[in-house]
Amino acid sequence: MATKSANVMARVEPEVKKRAESIMASLGLPASVVINALYHQVIYTNGIPFSINLPKSIPTMDDMTEEEFNNMLETSLQQAKRGEGKPVEEVLDRIRNNIKK
């Protein structure tokens, strides 16, 4: 077996990390095993081993739990405070361009 000595560092959303690690813990798998398995699958498939797609519709409040909705609002507030927003004109232009396609 190969020696595991390389490190992988990645930034993820705290809530995503918490939820994913909770599931992995219930399966008895540490994150390092899951990441190693993912890397092996990338090699075996010569790509990402699952599809990455945009949702068919934008999630609405009706599609979310109250906690998910509040987390989304909190994330948006923090992004706005950090100045990570986009001008409304830019966003509307993107929406209009996507509708025309």
Sequence and secondary structure as in RCSB ss.txt:
>XXXX:A:sequence
MATKSANVMARVEPEVKKRAESIMASLGLPASVVINALYHQVIYTNGIPFSINLPKSIPTMDDMTEEEFNNMLET
SLQQAKRGEGKPVEEVLDRIRNNIKK
>XXXX:A:secstr
             HHHHHHHHHHHHHHT  HHHHHHHHHHHHHHHTS SS     SS   GGGS HHHHHHHHHH
HHHHHHTT    HHHHHHHHHHHHH 
